[in-house]
Amino acid sequence: MKQLEEEKIDQLLDIINLYPSVRIMHFSEGSHLLSKKISALCATHDYEYQLNCINAVCFDKAMAKYPDNKHIKIKKIDLAQPRYTIQAKSYDYLFVTAAVSDEMRPSFLKKAYGAIKNAGLILIFIPRKDLHQKHLWTELLQDANFVATNTLDLFSNYDVIISKKMHGWGG
């Protein structure tokens, strides 16, 4: 993933409501500034942050970068595993900066839907101005019972697709 602009990350993270007990999940394939900013936000507000690394390199770098941070839980995740949550925890926000293959996307969104709280948000980073990817993700989000899908064009290299899980819809 190309580097994100720090001031734009701060603007994006303003979307997070500063309520008690917020939980954030992030699927990543590399350690970058977004992880650092989310971790700092969680430490400041006593939130939970689960960083799901989809490869060993990401996992090793994250473990070295955040050795003693009590607000971040780092897990090595295989996108093909049956579920993404353990202990029935639900997350308010789910960030996706990892590349999810076309064939894995429907399954990924179904499992992500189960990990997100009612009215929670999923934020998916795609290459900027890639209308094909935007269309594919939007259709899949709708099929997976996400609503109010929009695109944020904050970053110079990425667009962010944002969608909401609605209470009582779908699975």
Secondary structure as GFF3:
##gff-version 3
##sequence-region A 1 171
A	DSSP	alpha_helix	6	13	.	.	.	ID=ss1
A	DSSP	beta_strand	23	28	.	.	.	ID=ss2
A	DSSP	alpha_helix	33	45	.	.	.	ID=ss3
A	DSSP	beta_strand	48	53	.	.	.	ID=ss4
A	DSSP	alpha_helix	56	65	.	.	.	ID=ss5
A	DSSP	beta_strand	72	76	.	.	.	ID=ss6
A	DSSP	beta_strand	91	96	.	.	.	ID=ss7
A	DSSP	three_ten_helix	102	104	.	.	.	ID=ss8
A	DSSP	alpha_helix	105	115	.	.	.	ID=ss9
A	DSSP	beta_strand	116	127	.	.	.	ID=ss10
A	DSSP	alpha_helix	131	143	.	.	.	ID=ss11
A	DSSP	beta_strand	146	152	.	.	.	ID=ss12
A	DSSP	beta_strand	158	165	.	.	.	ID=ss13
###
